[in-house]
Amino acid sequence: MKPIEDIIDIRRRLHSHPDVSGCEVYAHNLIVDFLQALHPDELTANVGGYGVVALWKSKISTINSQLSTPKTIAFRADIDALPIGHRCGHDGHTAIMLRFAEIVSQSELKYNVVLIFQPEEETGKGARKIVDSGLLQKYGVCAVFGLHNLPGVAEGTVLLNAGTFAAASMGVIYKLIGRSTHASTPEKGLNPGRAAAAIIERIDGLNNNTDSAQNNILTFKQTTLICCRVGEEAFGTSAGIGEVMFTLRAFTNDSMQELVSAADRIAKQEADRWHLELERQEREPFRATENTPSLVEQLKTVFAPQIEVKTTSQPMRWSEDFAEYLHTFPGAFFGLGSGEKQPELHNPAYVFPDSLIEKGARCFELIMKNIKI
């Protein structure tokens, strides 16, 4: 294997070339070049845009008397950056997976192993594109695993949740269309301002995110006002168009659907009340990342005693499009502590710790060698 300094250098090169969602050209080409030197049995580039999928086949012809061919497990790393750069650690996740690829290429495999380098995680589109490509189904994937670094948790500690690991979320835009008129005769127009105000107040009332509510993932619901625009800076004109934008969030997919339906109902009621047309748009929908409990239980045994493991009953409030894999395949997503004093994810000061690369690769190696599917 390459010296770890070489993998660190790759991580830093990725950090210096942050490709936002849908534009991961530099990362894609670097990953393909790296993997080609490891000679996987199959290597597919440009999957779902700039995704890369590599397959190593087990050379064991028979696992037991009931199986004539090995099963297949998959591992995923996200490769895109934020508009402010790699401030979520995807450059580190990619480096972890490249290190793991070296391990896979030199291991006697009891399972076929698929490595997924996925684009467009930040916008919630990439995982679904990988799934829709059909490659994972073609390879007969039986389980899929992934990780995300977690600031605020001791470096190298694994955080597990047998249920929802990360919340469902979705941006929603309600456009209110009325009729502008002269500012001196507002009664002759349809100004959406009062409807927008009522929508904001009522949707805010859907929040159920207090400490007591957090203890029950089935009831947690959160609404966050993102933007409100009514009219424009034209003092002779009464506004005729407005927009209200929220991010909606819940800990289960069922609760999320309830929250979305309630918000939509409020917007429709207020639009009708003030005789306005209503247009609705969705942005960056994420399902809840709901783990397969039996696999999470196995991970506790797989990691112990080599890695410190903590379990949590509370999901992360942020969202992860790894949920799309879990909607299709059994699997587990877990956190890997990146340091108790690290700035939070998406903070401009955040930088992935290079010392986590080997630790992350080791987590995947333990899963590959010890998980039972």
C-alpha positions, 0 to 999 in steps of 0.5 A: 500500500502507499504510505499514508502520507500519499493518501493525506496528500490526495485528501489535501489536493481534493481539499484544494479543488472543491467540486460542488454537487454535479461538478465533481470532475477533478475528484472523479478523474483522480478517483478513476486514476487511483482505482485503475492502478488497483485493478478492480474486476470492474470499474465504472466511471461517470455513474449518475454524473461523476460517480465511480463504482468499483467491484472486487470479486471474491475468489472463494468459489463456495462460502458454505454448502447452501451458497455457490456464489459469494454475496456482495456488500457495498461501501459508500463515500461522498465526494462533493463539496459545499459552495464554501469548499470542503467544509463537511469532510467529503474530501476526507471520506473520499480519502478513507475510501481510497485507503480502503480500496488498497486494503480490499485489493490486497485482501482475500475476500469472502464477499464481493466488495463494491466501493461507491464514490458518490457525487451530489450528496449535499443536494440529496440527488447523488445516492438516488442516481447511483441506485437508479443506475442499476449497478448495485442491483446488477452486482446483487448487493445485500448490504451497504455501509457508510460513515460520516465524520462527527465533530464534537465526538472524540476522534475515532469513536464510532457512534451508532443508532439502531433506528434513524441515524439522520433526519428527513428534511426538505425545503419548500417554497410557497409562491403567493400570486395576487395582483399588484396595484397602485400603492394609494389604492391597495384595496384594488389589488391582492397583496400577499403580505398578510397571507405570508405573515399568517403562513409563517406564524402557523407553520412555525406553530407546527414545531415540536422540537423541545427537549421533551419531544426529542425523547420521542423520535415519532413526534419530533418535527421542526420547521425553519423559516429560510426566506420571505419576500413580498413585493419589491422596492417600488413605493408606488406599488402595492405588492402582488407576489410573495414567497415564503420558504421553509426547511421542514425536518422530522426523524421518521419518514412517516412523521415527515410526510405528516409535517409536509402535509400539514404545512401544505394545508396551511399554505393552501388555506391562507392562499384561499382565504386571501384569494391568491393563487398558490404555487409550490416547489420542493428543494433538496428532499432527504428521507430519514436515514433509517438503519437496519437494526440487526446490522447495527447490532452486529457492528457493535460486536464487529468494532469491539474491542478495537474501537470505542463505540457509543450508541445514541437514541437521538438521531442527528438533525442534519440529513444524509442522502445515504437514506436512499440506499437504505430505502432500497437495501439493508444497511447501516450508516454510522458516525466517526468522531473527528474531535471534540474541539472540531468546529461543526460541519459546514462551519467555514473553519472546519477542516477534516483531520488527516489522522482520521483516514486510517481510522475510517479505513479500519472501520470499513475493513472490520466490517468487510472481514467480520460482518455476516449477511 
